[in-house]
């Protein structure tokens, strides 16, 4: 695990992927760039061990005497609908702890059960530690465990699909919609922070469409997505678990956090942890890619066919076009190096990451309207997004 690459070192070759029909876009993409991000994948065992060491020894703790003359009502009434207790009861059976053993060591993350026969959604950075020679296993809500195999991975959206072997009658999660979320809406996060399985935390949606960059793949394409920001506590090991609305439907995949200890990647001892700035991948925009991986297909992503960077300080905000691929939809639309893209449909573009995150919310062959500046003059064109399929 590692912290995110500095923004100025990432030069994505495509301005695009993600899945699902273009979701309802907000009036403007969140403009504040997110730095010092840590992907929330593998929780080292040290975290849980330290927690256990701080607990008092039950044998040495005196038991208080009771002289109460009345008996409290010990009945357990059902949870009220729409409460965190109600949501937890619905969601916990559909969340697993994923144990990873690989060349670099061991760790754990979380996953969301998609089908009763063991198809599970998680983050790519959770399972990549297994490598080719490692192994995966999942711990289910009933206490049982099963070996698992990888069905597909997609570094560009930081998603992966695995399958638990020889299981049946699992409780599949309810998949909700992320495009109906509003800032301030209550949400619940479920997972295995620091290896502590079946952990539930609650909070609100703090922001939407936050462009989050957590690094790049081997080809230099950035892993950037339009995140749901939440103040529900998310820590190492929560990655791959669900962020759900108050009906218990999955609206996001918990994936990264802002940390005060930017040099402390998940899975290592240190002061890093939740400071109320967690980020989840919107479920709408990734489900078509999840479906491709589940079917054993190679994921595809939308792209403009350009290379982009950030304009010089003091220039107009937007994404600076640094290169245009021959035969691309961007070239056909008339885009050229030096242009500054300022909007895609009704989404304001504030920099390179916001453009990449926005394009990854669309699918290949979707039509979008791109607006750009050239020598101070604004131009718009409608174009059909390309695909990175080979």
N, C-alpha and C positions, 0 to 999 in steps of 0.2 A: 504494500500500500504506500502511496506517496501523496503529498499535497499537490494541489493543482499547479500546472505549469503557468509561469507568468504570462499574462495576456500577450505581451509583445513578442513571445516566442512561438506562438501558435499561428500557423498560416494555413487554414483549411483550404483544400483544393476544390471542395464543393461547398456551395452556400446552401446545403440542403440535406436533410432527411426528416423523418418522422412519419407518423401514420395517421390514419383516420381522416375522414372528410374534414376540410378546414373547419375547426371549431369556431364557435362564436368568439370573435376577437374583441379585446377590450379597446377602449378609446385610445390608449397609448401604452406602449410597452414600458415597464418599469425602467427608469433611466439610470439608476445607480448601479454601477458595475459591482459585481460581487467578487471579492478577492479573499485570499487566505482560506480557500475552501478545502475541506477534507472529505473525500468520499467515505461513506460510512459503512464499509464492508466488514472486514474481519475483526472481531473482538478477541483480543488475546485472553488467555485464561487468567493472567495476572490480575485483571480487574475484578473478577469474581472472587478470586482467592483473597485479595486484600479486603474486600467487603466482608467476607466471612470472618476474617481475623479480627475485625473490629467489634464483632458482636459479643455480648457478655456470655460467659459460660452459664448455661441454665442451672447447673448443679451448684454454682456458687452464688446464685442470686436468691436472696431471701424472699420467701413468699409472704405477701402481706396477709395479715389476719383480717377476717371480716366479721363485723358485728351487726350487719344490716338486718333489720327485722322484716323487710319486705323482699319479695322475689321479683326481679325484672322480667318483663315479657321477652322470652327468648325466641319467639316465632320469627321467621324470616319472610316478610312479605315480598311479593314479586316486584321486580324493578319497574319503575314507571317508564312508559314508552318514551323514547327520545333522550333518556339520561345516559351518562357514560357507563353506568352499570348495565343498562339494557343493551347498549352497543357492544360492550365487552362480551356479554353472554352470547351474542349472535356471531361475533367475529372470531373469537379465540379458537373455536374448533377448526377454522379454516387457515390458521397460521402455523407454520412449522419453523423449527430451528434447523439451520443447515450447518453441518459440521464439515470442515474442509481440511484435508490433509494433503500437503504437497511438498515439493523440494525445499521450499523456504520455511516450512514449519506448518503449524496448525492454527486454526481459528474458527470463528463461527459467524453466521449471518442469519437472515430471516428469509422466509418465502411465503407466497400466497397460493393456496390450493385452487387450481382452475377447474379440474375435473375429478370425478369420484375415483378414477383409476390412477391418480397420482401425478398428473401434469401440474407443475409448480412454476410460478413466475418469480423471478428474483433479479438482482442486479448482476451485470457482467463482472463487476469488480469483486463480487462475493465469490464467484466460482472460478475465476481465472487463476486463483492461487493453487488450484489443484494441478494445473499444467496437464501434460499428456500422461504422466506416470502416477498422478495422485488419485485420490478417491474422495467421493462425496457420500454423506449419509444425512438422513433427515430424522428429526425427532418429532413425532406427532402429538397432538393434544392429549391422546389417551395414554401417553407414556411409552408407547411402542416406538421402534425405530426401523428404518429400512435403508438399504443401499440405494443410491441414485445415480443416474447417468445424465449427461448433458445432451439435450436435443438440439440446441442452437444457442448461439451467442451473437450479440450485436454491440460492439464497442461504441459505435457512434451514438446510440441512444442509451448506453449503459444498461442494457437489459439482457436477460438470459432465460431460457426455459429448460427445466430439468424434469426428469420423470422418476418418481419413487418406484422401486421394483417390488412386484409381488404384493401389492396392496389393492384394496377394494373398499367400496362404500365410504369413501372419505367425504367430508362435508366441503363442497365447493363454495368459494366466496361469491357473493353477489357483486357483480361489476356495475358500478354506477356511472355517472357522467361528471367530468371535470369542467365542462364548459358552462355549467350552470352555477358554479361556485361564486360566492361573493366575498369580498373582504369583510372580515368580522364574523363570518360564519363559523360555528363551532365544529371542530373535527377531533378525531381520536386517532392516535398512532399506536400500533401493536407490533411487537417484535421481541428480540432477544438482546437487549443492550448489555454489553460486557458479559455475554453468555447467560444472562438471567432470562430464561425463556418465559413466555406468556406474560410479558410486561406490558401494561397499558398506561398510556399518558394522554392527557387531553389539553386542548388549547383552541386557538382560532386560526383562521386563514389570515395571515398578516399582510400578504401581498400576492398578486397574481402576475403571471407572465414575466417573472424575474429572470433575466438571462443569466444562467449559471454555467460557467466553464470549469470543468474538472480535469482538463488535460487533453490529450490527443492520442490517436491510434498510431500504428507503426508507419502509416503513410503520411502522417502529419495532419490528418483531418481532425478537427476539434470535437470533443465530446461536450456539446453545449445544448442545453434544453431550456424551454420557457417554463421555469419551475413554479410550483405552488410553494409559497413561503409560509411557514407556520411557526408558532411559538410553543407548540406541543414538544415536550422534551424528546429529542432524538440524540442518540449516542452511538459509539462504535458497537456494531452488532445489530442495530435497528435496520440497516440497509437491506432492501429487498422485501421488507414487511409493508403492510398496507397503511395508508392514510385513508380513513373512512369518514363519511358524513354521519349525521346523527340518526340515519336510518340503518346504518351498518353496511352501506354500499361502498366499495372501494373506489376512491376518486384519485388516488395517486400512489406512487411507489416511493417510499422513503429512501433517499439516496445519498444526501450529503449534508454537511453542516458548516456554518461559519464557526471558526474556533479562535479563541484568544491565543492559542499556542499554535501558530501557523507552521512550526517545524515539527509538530508531533503528529505523524500519521496515525490513523486508526490501527489498533492492535498493539500499540506500544505504550509503555508506562509514561506518564507525564500529566501535565495539568489540562490537557485538551478535554473537551466535553461540551455538553449542551450549554449554550448561553442564550437560548431562546430564538435562535436563527437556524431553523432546519428547512430543508428543501426536498420536495417530492416531484417526481416526474408525472405530469398529468396523464391519467389513464386513457382518455379519449385518443390522444395523439400517438400512443404507442401500441394500442391493441391490434391494428392491422399487421404490424411487425411481429407482434407476439404470435398471431395466427400463422404467419409465414414460418416462424421458427418451430412452432408446434407441429407443422406439417412437414418439417425437414427441409424447407426451402431456404435459400439464401435471402436474407432481408434486403429490400430495396428502399432507396431514399430519394426524395425529390431534390433537384438541384437547379441552380441558375446557370452554372457553367462559368463561374468567375472566381478569381482570387481577390480577397478583400483584406483591408487593414483599417486602422483608425486614422481620421484626418489629423493634421497637425493641430497642436493646441492653439485655440483662438479661432479656428476655422468653424464653419457651420457644422453642427452635429450630424452624424450619419455614418455610413459605411463607405470607405474610400475604395473604389474599384482599382486594383493594381494589375489585373490581367483578365483577359477574356478568352475563353477556349474557342477554337475554330469550330464552326458548325453548331454552336450552342444556341439555346433559346435567347440568351442575353445578347449574343452577337446579332441574331436576327432582329431583336428589338432595337438595336442601335446603341447599346451601351458600349462604352469605351473606357480604357484606363484614364484615371483622373476624374471620372464622374463620381459624385457622392450620392449614394442612395439614401433617401430620407423617409420613405414610407413604402410599405407593402400592404395593399388594400387600405384599410383604415388604421393600420398599426404604425405608429411613429418609430422610426429606426434611429437609435441614438449612438450606435457604434457597431463594430464588427460582430461582437457576440450577440447583440440583439437581432442583427440580420440573420445570422446562422440559426439562432433559436427560433425565429419566426418562420423561416423556410422549412425547418424541420417539423413544423406543425402541419404541414401539407403533405400530400402524396404526389407521386409522379403523375403527370397529365392533368393536374389541377390547373385552372386558370387563375392568374393573379394580376393585379394592377400594380406596377412598380413605378415609383416616382423618384426622379433624381435631379440633381443640380449639375449644370455644366456652365462654367463662366458666369455664375450668378443667375442663369435662366433655368426655370423649372420645366421638366419634360415628364410626361407620363405615357406608359404604354402597357397594353394588356398582353401577356405572354403565357404560354403553356409550359409548365415546369418539366424539365428533363428528368431522366432516371439515371441512377448510377449503375443500373444493371449491366453486366458485361455481355 
